[in-house]
Amino acid sequence: MAATDEVPLLKLLTIGDSGVGKSWLLLRWSGETGKLVKGATSMPTIGIDFKMKSVMIDGKRVKVQVVSSVVLA
């Protein structure tokens, strides 16, 4: 694959306190809405969780990786 054909990778990291919705945001963005139940509580993320998908930005394909982590106080 030529260097001009490579798909750029954009990495986003969400950091915050436990229970604020980082994993919910990750599931919503990745399209895994079947795992989201209104009013239900979920198990906290232990360590990190990540999702990756390709999106079109200004007519170019870009891989986006979103990482959800937890801050331990």
Backbone as a printed PyTorch tensor [residue, N CA C, xyz], in Angstrom:
tensor([[[  0.8480,  -1.1750,   0.0000],
         [  0.0000,   0.0000,   0.0000],
         [  0.8920,   1.2360,   0.0000]],

        [[  0.6410,   2.1370,  -0.9100],
         [  1.4260,   3.3660,  -0.9910],
         [  1.0770,   4.2890,   0.1670]],

        [[  2.0120,   5.1480,   0.5110],
         [  1.8040,   6.0630,   1.6360],
         [  0.5830,   6.9530,   1.4210]],

        [[  0.2800,   7.2830,   0.1600],
         [ -0.8770,   8.1420,  -0.1130],
         [ -2.1900,   7.3990,   0.0540]],

        [[ -2.1670,   6.0510,   0.0580],
         [ -3.3750,   5.2490,   0.2120],
         [ -3.6760,   4.9110,   1.6650]],

        [[ -2.7840,   5.2350,   2.5590],
         [ -2.9800,   4.8880,   3.9650],
         [ -4.1210,   5.6960,   4.5560]],

        [[ -4.9000,   5.0290,   5.3970],
         [ -6.0290,   5.6810,   6.0520],
         [ -5.5440,   6.2300,   7.3860]],

        [[ -5.7000,   7.5330,   7.6090],
         [ -5.2440,   8.1000,   8.8820],
         [ -6.0660,   7.5790,  10.0520]],

        [[ -5.4400,   7.5110,  11.2120],
         [ -6.0860,   7.0430,  12.4310],
         [ -6.1680,   8.1940,  13.4150]],

        [[ -7.3880,   8.5120,  13.8500],
         [ -7.6200,   9.5490,  14.8400],
         [ -7.9830,   8.8580,  16.1430]],

        [[ -7.2300,   9.1320,  17.2030],
         [ -7.4790,   8.5060,  18.5040],
         [ -8.0480,   9.5430,  19.4620]],

        [[ -9.1630,   9.1990,  20.0930],
         [ -9.8000,  10.0630,  21.0810],
         [ -9.8560,   9.3290,  22.4010]],

        [[ -9.5360,  10.0020,  23.4790],
         [ -9.5230,   9.4080,  24.8030],
         [-10.5070,  10.1500,  25.6910]],

        [[-11.4350,   9.4040,  26.3100],
         [-12.3520,  10.0120,  27.2690],
         [-11.8510,   9.6800,  28.6650]],

        [[-11.7390,  10.7110,  29.4790],
         [-11.2530,  10.5440,  30.8500],
         [-12.2480,  11.2370,  31.7760]],

        [[-12.5840,  10.5650,  32.8670],
         [-13.4760,  11.1940,  33.8260],
         [-13.7730,  10.2670,  34.9800]],

        [[-14.5370,  10.7790,  35.9140],
         [-14.9260,   9.9970,  37.0820],
         [-15.8210,   8.8350,  36.6790]],

        [[-15.8870,   7.8460,  37.5490],
         [-16.7390,   6.6870,  37.3230],
         [-18.2040,   7.1100,  37.3550]],

        [[-18.9940,   6.5510,  36.4370],
         [-20.4350,   6.7770,  36.4400],
         [-20.9110,   8.0240,  35.7280]],

        [[-20.0440,   8.6950,  34.9710],
         [-20.4710,   9.9250,  34.3020],
         [-20.9530,   9.7090,  32.8720]],

        [[-20.7980,   8.4950,  32.3160],
         [-21.3380,   8.2040,  30.9930],
         [-20.3330,   8.0370,  29.8780]],

        [[-19.0750,   7.8090,  30.1990],
         [-18.0620,   7.6330,  29.1560],
         [-18.3430,   6.3950,  28.3100]],

        [[-18.6550,   5.2750,  28.9430],
         [-18.9370,   4.0390,  28.2040],
         [-20.2480,   4.1470,  27.4470]],

        [[-21.2340,   4.8510,  27.9940],
         [-22.5020,   5.0640,  27.2950],
         [-22.2560,   5.8360,  26.0090]],

        [[-21.4340,   6.8870,  26.1050],
         [-21.0840,   7.6770,  24.9310],
         [-20.3870,   6.8070,  23.8860]],

        [[-19.4940,   5.9440,  24.3410],
         [-18.7720,   5.0440,  23.4470],
         [-19.7230,   4.0890,  22.7280]],

        [[-20.6600,   3.4910,  23.4550],
         [-21.6300,   2.5840,  22.8420],
         [-22.5420,   3.3250,  21.8740]],

        [[-22.9670,   4.5040,  22.2430],
         [-23.8410,   5.3010,  21.3790],
         [-23.1190,   5.6690,  20.0890]],

        [[-21.8710,   6.0940,  20.1790],
         [-21.0950,   6.4780,  19.0030],
         [-20.8360,   5.2950,  18.0820]],

        [[-20.5860,   4.1290,  18.6700],
         [-20.2490,   2.9620,  17.8580],
         [-21.4750,   2.3140,  17.2260]],

        [[-22.6740,   2.7490,  17.6280],
         [-23.8930,   2.1960,  17.0460],
         [-24.3970,   0.9670,  17.7620]],

        [[-23.8190,   0.6160,  18.8870],
         [-24.2500,  -0.5530,  19.6460],
         [-25.3670,  -0.1670,  20.6210]],

        [[-26.4230,   0.4280,  20.0700],
         [-27.5050,   0.9170,  20.9160],
         [-28.3340,  -0.2130,  21.5100]],

        [[-28.2170,  -1.4160,  20.9970],
         [-28.9360,  -2.5500,  21.5670],
         [-28.4770,  -2.8680,  22.9720]],

        [[-27.2810,  -2.4280,  23.3390],
         [-26.7430,  -2.6670,  24.6820],
         [-27.1560,  -1.5780,  25.6620]],

        [[-27.8350,  -0.5300,  25.1480],
         [-28.2500,   0.5800,  25.9950],
         [-29.6980,   0.3820,  26.4120]],

        [[-29.9480,   0.3740,  27.7030],
         [-31.2970,   0.2200,  28.2320],
         [-31.5770,   1.4230,  29.1220]],

        [[-32.6280,   2.1710,  28.7700],
         [-32.9500,   3.3830,  29.5310],
         [-33.2620,   3.0430,  30.9810]],

        [[-32.6380,   3.7480,  31.8940],
         [-32.8840,   3.5660,  33.3160],
         [-32.1020,   2.4160,  33.9430]],

        [[-31.4090,   1.6340,  33.1290],
         [-30.6510,   0.5040,  33.6670],
         [-29.2650,   0.9600,  34.1040]],

        [[-28.7450,   0.3130,  35.1060],
         [-27.3790,   0.5840,  35.5160],
         [-26.4760,  -0.4560,  34.8760]],

        [[-25.2850,  -0.0590,  34.5450],
         [-24.3540,  -0.9840,  33.9120],
         [-23.1690,  -1.2110,  34.8340]],

        [[-22.4330,  -2.2400,  34.5270],
         [-21.2270,  -2.5380,  35.2840],
         [-20.1700,  -1.4950,  34.9260]],

        [[-19.3950,  -1.0540,  35.8980],
         [-18.3580,  -0.0730,  35.5920],
         [-17.2610,  -0.6850,  34.7250]],

        [[-16.6470,   0.1490,  33.9240],
         [-15.5190,  -0.2840,  33.0970],
         [-14.3150,  -0.5090,  34.0010]],

        [[-13.6840,  -1.6540,  33.8480],
         [-12.4670,  -1.9380,  34.5950],
         [-11.3200,  -1.8120,  33.5990]],

        [[-10.4710,  -0.8380,  33.8200],
         [ -9.3770,  -0.5970,  32.8790],
         [ -9.8390,   0.3050,  31.7600]],

        [[ -9.8070,  -0.2160,  30.5100],
         [-10.2280,   0.5840,  29.3710],
         [-11.1470,  -0.2300,  28.4690]],

        [[-11.9170,   0.4600,  27.6710],
         [-12.7500,  -0.1290,  26.6400],
         [-12.5740,   0.7630,  25.4210]],

        [[-12.5810,   0.1720,  24.2250],
         [-12.4400,   1.0100,  23.0400],
         [-13.2560,   0.4530,  21.8880]],

        [[-13.6220,   1.3340,  20.9860],
         [-14.3390,   0.9920,  19.7620],
         [-13.6530,   1.7240,  18.6260]],

        [[-13.7180,   1.1390,  17.4300],
         [-13.1160,   1.7460,  16.2610],
         [-14.0790,   1.6200,  15.0950]],

        [[-14.1600,   2.6760,  14.2880],
         [-14.9310,   2.6040,  13.0570],
         [-14.3760,   3.6100,  12.0740]],

        [[-14.7060,   3.4070,  10.8150],
         [-14.2750,   4.3240,   9.7610],
         [-15.3870,   5.3160,   9.4860]],

        [[-15.0160,   6.5600,   9.3160],
         [-15.9650,   7.6190,   8.9990],
         [-15.4160,   8.4400,   7.8370]],

        [[-16.3010,   9.1620,   7.1750],
         [-15.8930,  10.0490,   6.0890],
         [-15.8080,  11.4730,   6.6280]],

        [[-14.6690,  12.1060,   6.4440],
         [-14.4580,  13.4930,   6.8480],
         [-13.9340,  14.2410,   5.6310]],

        [[-14.6740,  15.2360,   5.1860],
         [-14.3180,  16.0100,   3.9930],
         [-14.0370,  15.1050,   2.7950]],

        [[-14.8490,  14.0620,   2.6470],
         [-14.7210,  13.1570,   1.5070],
         [-13.5850,  12.1580,   1.6110]],

        [[-12.9150,  12.1030,   2.7490],
         [-11.8060,  11.1650,   2.9350],
         [-12.1320,  10.2130,   4.0670]],

        [[-11.7520,   8.9500,   3.8990],
         [-11.9890,   7.9530,   4.9390],
         [-10.9560,   8.0900,   6.0440]],

        [[-11.4380,   8.1010,   7.2820],
         [-10.5830,   8.2150,   8.4540],
         [-11.0140,   7.1530,   9.4560]],

        [[-10.0500,   6.4370,  10.0360],
         [-10.3490,   5.5020,  11.1180],
         [-10.3540,   6.2820,  12.4220]],

        [[-11.4110,   6.0980,  13.2080],
         [-11.5110,   6.7880,  14.4890],
         [-11.5670,   5.7350,  15.5890]],

        [[-10.6890,   5.8490,  16.5510],
         [-10.6570,   4.9600,  17.6940],
         [-10.9760,   5.7930,  18.9400]],

        [[-12.0430,   5.4120,  19.6510],
         [-12.4170,   6.1020,  20.8810],
         [-12.1570,   5.1730,  22.0490]],

        [[-11.4280,   5.6660,  23.0390],
         [-11.0540,   4.8820,  24.2060],
         [-11.7610,   5.4610,  25.4340]],

        [[-12.4160,   4.5840,  26.1910],
         [-13.0760,   4.9830,  27.4220],
         [-12.2610,   4.4250,  28.5830]],

        [[-11.8940,   5.3010,  29.5040],
         [-11.1070,   4.8630,  30.6460],
         [-11.7330,   5.4110,  31.9130]],

        [[-11.2360,   4.9700,  33.0350],
         [-11.7530,   5.4270,  34.3090],
         [-10.6050,   6.0260,  35.1130]],

        [[-10.9210,   7.0780,  35.8380],
         [ -9.9310,   7.7090,  36.7100],
         [-10.1620,   7.1900,  38.1200]],

        [[ -9.1520,   6.6020,  38.6980],
         [ -9.2600,   6.0950,  40.0620],
         [ -8.7840,   7.1670,  41.0250]],

        [[ -9.6390,   7.4960,  41.9680],
         [ -9.2930,   8.5610,  42.9150],
         [ -8.5730,   7.9990,  44.1120]]])
